[in-house]
Amino acid sequence: MTNDDRRACREILRHGSKSFHAASLLLPSDVRDAAAALYAFCRLADNAVDERDDSKAASSEEILFELDRRLDAVYADQPLDGPVDRAFRSVVRKYSIPRAVPAALLEGLRWDEEGRGYEELPDLYDYAVRVGSTVGVMMTLVMGRRDAATLADAAELGMAMQLTNICRDVGEDARRGRLYLPARPLREYGVKIEEWLERPLPLPGIVESVSRLLDDADRLYARSWSGISRLPARSRPAIRAASLLYAAIGREIRSAGFDSVDRRAWTSRRTKLSILARAALSSRAPGSAFPGAAGSHGDADSGSDPARKATAELVSAASNFRPGPG
């Protein structure tokens, strides 16, 4: 990775995610550079879909085809288009990241472009695995771990972060014609989804759905916490910080009465600094970190937990991958 490519990725991370960028400051420099490359590739792919200008000639299918082409080029000896792809290729090769992992991310972006909805929570898990767990898995490979147990916890942490993002962005997504909250419970609460998308309001059914989804995210944060202890010691503070920073967004949503339609939750700089200090100094999660975990349900050890089932294929692809010669 050249210095210019490294700087380009760092800038994308710095401006793209305040929480992820803050947590990355606790990473050792080599892991931080790789994390920036991973984030930059994922961010540019997401932006290519989300920020498409309908007035331009390129169709959504053409954009998705181009993303697939770029990923093919990363994994082959083909010329690359810019600093992000070059940096991503260097990370893919150095840490033996199988193509199936970023390919799953692109599949999730395709689902976005298709306007896919999610009837039940397990359906939403399938989406969150693609756009959230993939990042957790790639980060774990970069940190030097590829055993199935550690990858499974990382996949669930990535899923929890994505569920938090969904809860935070309910209003923003609705104004773009998107809804990620599970549809069947909403209908049972009396929400007429098409009408609601035309005029999004913090209806009781929406508020209740956000509350339940945050509880499930907290369950996954709490359950994945022990997996952080299996990471290299030098990387643990950053991952603890990432978990606590994203969970803090959930607590902000709770404090606003679960209304993420009329407002977008955020954490202050002071809160971020406090979390970074706590993560650097202690391996224990504060008792108030994941308030919804106690009231949620699911048992990963039973073998029937839908979140663990949803991550199984991705975890297997990463843990069993062995690169070929050269």
C-alpha positions as CSV (number, residue, x, y, z in Angstrom):
1,M,0.0,0.0,0.0
2,T,1.6,3.3,-1.1
3,N,1.5,6.4,1.2
4,D,-0.8,8.2,-1.3
5,D,-3.3,5.2,-1.3
6,R,-3.1,5.0,2.5
7,R,-3.8,8.7,2.9
8,A,-6.8,8.5,0.5
9,C,-8.4,5.7,2.5
10,R,-7.7,7.5,5.8
11,E,-9.6,10.6,4.6
12,I,-12.6,8.5,3.5
13,L,-12.7,6.9,6.9
14,R,-12.3,10.2,8.8
15,H,-15.2,11.8,7.0
16,G,-17.4,8.8,6.5
17,S,-17.9,7.4,10.1
18,K,-17.2,9.3,13.2
19,S,-17.7,6.3,15.4
20,F,-15.6,3.8,13.4
21,H,-12.9,6.4,12.9
22,A,-12.8,7.2,16.6
23,A,-12.5,3.5,17.5
24,S,-9.8,3.0,14.8
25,L,-7.5,5.5,16.6
26,L,-6.9,2.8,19.2
27,L,-5.7,0.3,16.6
28,P,-2.0,-0.3,16.0
29,S,-0.9,1.6,12.9
30,D,-0.6,-1.4,10.5
31,V,-4.1,-2.7,11.5
32,R,-5.5,0.9,11.3
33,D,-4.3,1.3,7.8
34,A,-5.8,-2.0,6.7
35,A,-9.1,-1.1,8.5
36,A,-9.1,2.2,6.6
37,A,-8.7,0.4,3.3
38,L,-11.6,-2.0,4.1
39,Y,-13.8,0.9,5.2
40,A,-13.0,2.9,2.1
41,F,-13.8,0.1,-0.3
42,C,-17.1,-0.6,1.5
43,R,-18.0,3.1,1.7
44,L,-17.3,3.8,-2.0
45,A,-19.4,0.7,-3.0
46,D,-22.3,1.9,-0.8
47,N,-22.1,5.4,-2.1
48,A,-22.1,4.2,-5.7
49,V,-25.5,2.7,-5.1
50,D,-27.0,5.2,-2.6
51,E,-25.9,8.4,-4.3
52,R,-26.7,7.3,-7.9
53,D,-28.0,10.3,-9.9
54,D,-31.1,9.1,-11.8
55,S,-30.6,11.9,-14.3
56,K,-27.4,10.2,-15.5
57,A,-27.2,7.4,-18.1
58,A,-25.9,4.6,-15.8
59,S,-28.6,2.4,-14.6
60,S,-28.6,0.6,-11.2
61,E,-27.8,-2.6,-13.0
62,E,-24.8,-1.0,-14.7
63,I,-23.5,0.4,-11.4
64,L,-23.8,-3.0,-9.7
65,F,-22.1,-4.7,-12.7
66,E,-19.3,-2.2,-12.4
67,L,-18.9,-3.0,-8.7
68,D,-18.6,-6.7,-9.5
69,R,-16.1,-5.9,-12.2
70,R,-14.0,-3.9,-9.7
71,L,-14.1,-6.7,-7.2
72,D,-13.0,-9.2,-10.0
73,A,-10.1,-6.9,-10.8
74,V,-9.1,-6.7,-7.1
75,Y,-8.8,-10.5,-7.0
76,A,-7.1,-10.9,-10.4
77,D,-3.9,-9.4,-11.9
78,Q,-5.9,-6.7,-13.6
79,P,-5.3,-2.9,-13.7
80,L,-7.1,-1.1,-10.8
81,D,-9.0,2.2,-11.1
82,G,-7.8,4.2,-8.1
83,P,-6.2,4.3,-4.6
84,V,-9.0,2.6,-2.7
85,D,-9.1,-0.5,-5.0
86,R,-5.3,-0.7,-4.9
87,A,-5.2,-0.4,-1.1
88,F,-8.0,-3.0,-0.8
89,R,-6.1,-5.4,-3.0
90,S,-3.1,-5.1,-0.8
91,V,-5.1,-6.0,2.2
92,V,-7.0,-8.8,0.5
93,R,-3.6,-10.4,-0.4
94,K,-1.8,-9.8,2.8
95,Y,-4.5,-11.2,5.0
96,S,-6.0,-13.9,2.7
97,I,-9.5,-12.5,2.6
98,P,-11.7,-14.8,0.5
99,R,-13.7,-13.2,-2.3
100,A,-16.9,-14.6,-0.9
101,V,-16.8,-12.1,2.0
102,P,-16.8,-8.8,0.0
103,A,-19.0,-10.4,-2.6
104,A,-21.6,-10.9,0.1
105,L,-21.4,-7.2,0.8
106,L,-22.1,-6.4,-2.8
107,E,-25.0,-8.8,-2.7
108,G,-26.5,-6.7,0.2
109,L,-26.1,-3.5,-1.8
110,R,-27.9,-5.2,-4.7
111,W,-30.8,-6.0,-2.3
112,D,-30.8,-2.3,-1.4
113,E,-31.1,-1.3,-5.0
114,E,-33.9,-3.8,-5.6
115,G,-35.8,-2.2,-2.7
116,R,-36.1,-5.5,-0.9
117,G,-38.2,-5.6,2.2
118,Y,-37.9,-7.9,5.2
119,E,-40.9,-9.7,6.6
120,E,-39.4,-11.1,9.8
121,L,-36.4,-10.5,12.0
122,P,-34.5,-13.5,10.6
123,D,-34.9,-12.1,7.1
124,L,-33.4,-8.8,8.3
125,Y,-30.5,-10.8,9.8
126,D,-29.8,-12.2,6.3
127,Y,-29.4,-8.6,5.1
128,A,-27.4,-7.5,8.1
129,V,-24.9,-10.3,7.6
130,R,-24.1,-9.0,4.2
131,V,-23.7,-5.4,5.0
132,G,-22.5,-5.6,8.6
133,S,-21.1,-9.0,9.5
134,T,-18.9,-8.9,6.4
135,V,-17.0,-5.9,7.8
136,G,-16.6,-7.7,11.2
137,V,-15.2,-10.8,9.5
138,M,-12.8,-8.9,7.4
139,M,-11.6,-6.9,10.4
140,T,-11.0,-10.1,12.3
141,L,-8.9,-11.6,9.5
142,V,-6.8,-8.4,9.4
143,M,-6.2,-8.7,13.2
144,G,-4.8,-12.2,12.6
145,R,-7.6,-14.5,13.7
146,R,-9.6,-16.8,11.5
147,D,-10.9,-19.5,13.9
148,A,-14.6,-20.0,13.6
149,A,-15.5,-19.1,17.2
150,T,-13.8,-15.7,17.0
151,L,-15.2,-15.0,13.5
152,A,-18.8,-15.9,14.7
153,D,-18.6,-13.4,17.5
154,A,-17.2,-10.7,15.1
155,A,-20.0,-11.4,12.6
156,E,-22.6,-10.9,15.4
157,L,-20.9,-7.7,16.5
158,G,-21.1,-6.4,12.9
159,M,-24.7,-7.5,12.8
160,A,-25.5,-5.6,16.0
161,M,-23.9,-2.4,14.6
162,Q,-26.0,-2.7,11.4
163,L,-29.2,-3.2,13.5
164,T,-28.2,0.0,15.4
165,N,-27.7,1.8,12.1
166,I,-31.1,0.7,10.9
167,C,-32.7,2.0,14.1
168,R,-30.9,5.3,13.9
169,D,-31.8,5.9,10.2
170,V,-35.5,5.0,10.2
171,G,-36.7,8.5,9.2
172,E,-33.8,9.1,6.8
173,D,-34.4,5.8,5.0
174,A,-38.2,6.4,4.9
175,R,-37.7,9.7,3.1
176,R,-35.7,7.7,0.5
177,G,-38.5,5.2,0.1
178,R,-36.8,2.5,2.2
179,L,-37.9,0.5,5.2
180,Y,-35.7,-2.1,6.9
181,L,-37.8,-2.7,10.1
182,P,-39.5,-6.2,9.8
183,A,-42.8,-5.7,8.0
184,R,-45.1,-8.3,9.6
185,P,-44.9,-7.0,13.1
186,L,-45.5,-3.4,11.8
187,R,-48.7,-4.6,10.1
188,E,-49.8,-6.3,13.3
189,Y,-49.2,-2.9,15.1
190,G,-51.6,-1.3,12.5
191,V,-48.9,0.5,10.4
192,K,-50.0,0.8,6.8
193,I,-46.5,0.7,5.3
194,E,-47.1,2.3,1.9
195,E,-49.0,5.2,3.5
196,W,-46.3,5.5,6.2
197,L,-43.5,5.8,3.6
198,E,-45.4,8.6,2.0
199,R,-45.7,10.4,5.4
200,P,-43.3,9.0,7.9
201,L,-44.2,9.6,11.6
202,P,-43.1,8.1,14.9
203,L,-46.2,6.0,15.2
204,P,-46.6,3.6,18.2
205,G,-45.9,0.6,16.0
206,I,-42.7,2.2,14.5
207,V,-41.5,3.1,18.0
208,E,-42.2,-0.4,19.3
209,S,-40.3,-2.0,16.4
210,V,-37.3,0.2,17.0
211,S,-37.4,-0.7,20.7
212,R,-37.4,-4.4,19.9
213,L,-34.7,-4.2,17.3
214,L,-32.5,-2.2,19.7
215,D,-33.0,-4.9,22.4
216,D,-31.9,-7.5,19.9
217,A,-28.8,-5.4,19.0
218,D,-27.9,-5.2,22.7
219,R,-28.3,-8.9,23.0
220,L,-25.8,-9.4,20.2
221,Y,-23.4,-6.7,21.6
222,A,-23.4,-8.4,25.0
223,R,-23.0,-11.9,23.5
224,S,-20.1,-10.9,21.2
225,W,-18.2,-9.1,24.0
226,S,-16.4,-12.2,25.2
227,G,-15.1,-12.9,21.7
228,I,-13.0,-9.7,21.9
229,S,-10.8,-11.4,24.5
230,R,-9.7,-13.9,21.7
231,L,-8.3,-11.1,19.6
232,P,-4.7,-10.0,19.8
233,A,-4.2,-7.9,22.9
234,R,-3.1,-4.8,20.9
235,S,-6.4,-4.7,19.0
236,R,-8.8,-5.4,21.8
237,P,-9.2,-1.7,23.0
238,A,-10.3,-0.6,19.5
239,I,-12.9,-3.3,19.1
240,R,-14.2,-2.7,22.7
241,A,-14.5,1.0,21.8
242,A,-16.4,0.2,18.5
243,S,-18.9,-2.0,20.3
244,L,-19.5,0.7,23.1
245,L,-19.6,3.6,20.6
246,Y,-22.3,2.0,18.5
247,A,-24.3,0.7,21.5
248,A,-24.2,4.3,22.8
249,I,-26.1,5.4,19.7
250,G,-28.8,2.9,20.7
251,R,-28.9,4.5,24.1
252,E,-29.4,7.9,22.6
253,I,-32.4,6.5,20.6
254,R,-33.8,5.1,23.8
255,S,-33.5,8.4,25.6
256,A,-35.4,10.1,22.8
257,G,-38.4,7.7,23.3
258,F,-37.3,5.5,20.4
259,D,-38.2,8.3,17.9
260,S,-35.7,8.0,15.1
261,V,-38.2,9.4,12.5
262,D,-38.1,13.0,13.5
263,R,-34.5,13.1,14.7
264,R,-31.2,11.3,14.1
265,A,-29.3,10.1,17.2
266,W,-25.7,11.0,17.6
267,T,-23.1,10.9,20.4
268,S,-21.2,13.9,21.5
269,R,-17.4,14.3,21.3
270,R,-17.3,14.2,25.0
271,T,-19.1,10.8,25.0
272,K,-16.8,9.4,22.4
273,L,-13.7,10.5,24.3
274,S,-15.1,8.9,27.5
275,I,-15.8,5.6,25.7
276,L,-12.3,5.6,24.1
277,A,-10.7,6.1,27.5
278,R,-12.8,3.4,29.1
279,A,-12.1,0.9,26.3
280,A,-8.3,1.6,26.5
281,L,-8.2,1.1,30.3
282,S,-10.7,-1.7,31.0
283,S,-11.8,-5.0,29.4
284,R,-15.1,-4.9,31.2
285,A,-18.3,-3.5,29.7
286,P,-20.1,-1.0,31.9
287,G,-23.3,-2.4,33.4
288,S,-25.4,0.1,31.5
289,A,-23.7,-0.5,28.1
290,F,-26.3,-2.9,26.6
291,P,-29.6,-2.1,28.5
292,G,-31.8,-4.2,26.2
293,A,-29.8,-7.4,26.5
294,A,-31.6,-8.7,29.6
295,G,-35.0,-8.5,28.1
296,S,-34.2,-10.2,24.7
297,H,-34.2,-13.8,23.7
298,G,-32.0,-16.2,21.8
299,D,-29.3,-18.7,22.7
300,A,-26.4,-19.2,20.4
301,D,-25.3,-22.3,22.2
302,S,-28.6,-24.0,21.4
303,G,-27.8,-24.2,17.7
304,S,-31.2,-22.8,16.8
305,D,-30.5,-19.1,17.3
306,P,-31.4,-17.3,14.0
307,A,-28.6,-14.8,14.3
308,R,-26.0,-17.4,14.6
309,K,-27.6,-19.4,11.8
310,A,-27.5,-16.4,9.6
311,T,-23.8,-15.9,10.0
312,A,-22.8,-19.5,9.6
313,E,-22.1,-19.6,5.9
314,L,-20.0,-16.4,6.0
315,V,-18.0,-17.7,9.0
316,S,-17.4,-21.0,7.3
317,A,-16.2,-19.3,4.1
318,A,-13.7,-17.2,6.0
319,S,-12.5,-19.8,8.5
320,N,-12.0,-22.6,6.0
321,F,-10.4,-20.5,3.3
322,R,-6.9,-21.4,2.3
323,P,-5.2,-19.3,-0.4
324,G,-3.5,-21.1,-3.2
325,P,0.2,-20.9,-4.0
326,G,1.5,-17.4,-4.7
